[in-house]
Every structure is written in structure tokens, then in C-alpha cells.
């Protein structure tokens, strides 16, 4: 019997994950943005390494000013993450999960709706990176090269986005 594990790729850093009913091999990226949709920070890690294990680190690296709301999806809903935000003097903008076997409270539904109206900015940013800049599939092998690719695409996105924000603000002030 062969003791060597099966290799599916030359990429030693990429990993398998199961999400949305299918298996995926590769990497995952976390992108933080400001209110205008400009990317503050982009980090990349193997696909099986959940961004929730790096929540506090990602929030610190984003360099948010005290009192700013950190908006996040339901996947980050935990007491530990809420306390991490409080320790950094940031406002908790994490959407709430529905309790198992119970109805979600009216106030939590309103909270989630209010947060989602502001979270679209990062979702739009990530969607544009995947659709327009080809971030859905990596062209390189190795975590370092893939992270560099993500950062270069983030820079390109920011250049276009900054120009659009500048033009739109110029039109709105006249």
C-alpha cells in the first residue's frame, strides 16, 4: 500500500473546502472597505482556513478609527467577536443569526435589514473583483503569489473606484 497522499495539484498551499453544497480547491480572500467601497485591506488564506478564525486580526489590520461600525455578515455572529470589537472601541455591526428552533426577534430583523443596506458596499466590491477582475479563479500557484495577485487587483479596483467617486462627487456638488 502506498503511504503517499494523493496530490490533486502542484499547489502545496491550497486546500479543499465544502461550501454551498460543493467542494472547492484553492484560496479565500477577505476584503475590507470604507464607506465609498475603496479597499482598505485584502488578505488571502487557504480555502479551508475560515475567515472567522482571523476575525480580530482582520479588524485590527483594517485600521478603523474608534467608534466606527464594523459591518459583517451572520457568519461572524459570536460573543467573542462582539467583545473583540468592544475591546477595540468599535461599534458592533455584525448581523444576528436566527436562533435554532425559534423565531428571530423583531428587533434583530430590523437590525439585520439596516446593516444589510450598508453592507452592500463590500458585497458590490467583492462581486466586481470576481466578475470584472477575474478574482473567482487564481492564475498562480502558491499562497504568496495568489496573495500578490489579489493585492494587485485590489489596487487596480481602487484606482478605478477612486476616479468614479471623485467624478460623482464633482457632479453632485455643482
N, C-alpha and C positions, 0 to 999 in steps of 0.2 A: 504494500500500500504506500502511495506517495504522500509524504508529510508536507509537501509544499502546497500552500493555499492557491486556489485558482485566481489568476490575475486577469481582470477584465480590461485593463488599460495600462499604459505606461506611466500614468499619473499616480504616484505613490501618496500624494496628499489628499486627493479627492476621496469622498466617502459616499456610501449609499444612504438614502433616507426614504421613508414612506410618508407621502403627504397627498391629500386629496384623492385617495384611492389608487395611487400609482407610485411605483418606485422610480427614484431619480438618482443619478450618479453625478457628483460634481461638487459645487460650492454654493454657498449662500452669502448674500451681501446685506448689510444693514446700512440704511441711508438716513441721515438726519437732515432736516431742512429748517429754514427760517420761515417766517410768515409769507414771504414772497415766493417761496419754492426754490430758493437758492440752496445748494447742498453745502452744509457745514462740515459733514464728516461722512465718509464711506469706509466701512470695514468689511473684510471678506474672511470667511472661515469655511471649513469643510461642511458639507450639507448636513451631516448628522450632528453637528455641534449647534444646538439650539441657541438662538439669539437671546433667549431668556436667561441662559447661564451667564451672559455677558451684559445684562441689563444695566447694572450700576456703572460698569466700566464705560459702556456706550454713552450713557447720560453724562458722565463726567467729561469724556472726550469731546462732547458736543459743545462744551464751553458756554452753557446757558447762564444768563445773569440771574441773580436771586429774584424770586417772585414770579418768574416766567412759568407758564403752564407747559408741562411736558405731556404731549398728546400721544397716546399709544393704543393699540388695539387690545381686544379682550385677552389675548394670549399672555399679556403681562400682568393680568389681574392677580395680585397676591399681596398679602400683608407685608411681606419682606420688601417688595418693590415700592409700595406706598411709603414705608418707613425710610427707604433709601432716598426717595425724593424729598421727604420731610427733612432728613438729615442734611441734605444739600440746599435746604431752604428754597425748594422748587415746589410749584403747585402741582397737585396730582390730577392729571388729565387722562388717566387710564380708564378705558371703558370697562364697565362691570359685566360679569358673566351672570347668566341666569342660574339660580341655584337648582341643583338636581331635584327633580320631582316637585318643584314649587314654581309658582308664578313669579316673574320678575316684578319688583315693586314699581309703582307708577313713577316715582322719583328717579329710579335708576334708568327707566326707559327714557325719560326726558333728558337725563344726564347724557346717556349714550347718543341720543339724537343730536344734542347740542355739540358734543365732541366730534361726532362724525361730520358735521357741517364744516368743521375747521380742519379735520384730518385729511380731507380730500386733497389738500395741497401736496402732502408727501406721497399719497397714492398716485396722484397725477404725475409727480416727478418720477416715481419708480416705473410707472407704466410707460412713460416716454422713453426712459432709459432702456427698457426692454424692447419696446416696439421700434423706436427710431434709431437708437444707438446700438442695437444688437446685443443687449446685455442678457438676453434669455439664454444664450449659449456662449461659452467661453471659446476663445480661439487659441489658448495657450495651455501648456501643461505645467503644473506646479503652483502652489499657493502664492508664492511671491510674484510670479508673472501674472497670475489671474488678478491679484490684488492691484497690481500696477495698471492692468487693463481697466479695471473698474474705476480707479482714481483718474486715469486719463479721460475716460468717458464722462466722469463727473465734472472735470474741468471744462470739457467741450460743452456739456449741457449748461454749466453756469455762464459761460460766455454768451451763449445764445439767449438764455433766460434773462441775464442782466440787461442785455440790449433791449429785449422786449419790455421789461419792467421800466427801463428808462424812457423808452418811446411812449409807452402807455401813460406814464405819469406826466410826461410832457404834454400829451394830448388832453389829459384830464384837467390840467391846471389852466389851460388857456380859456 
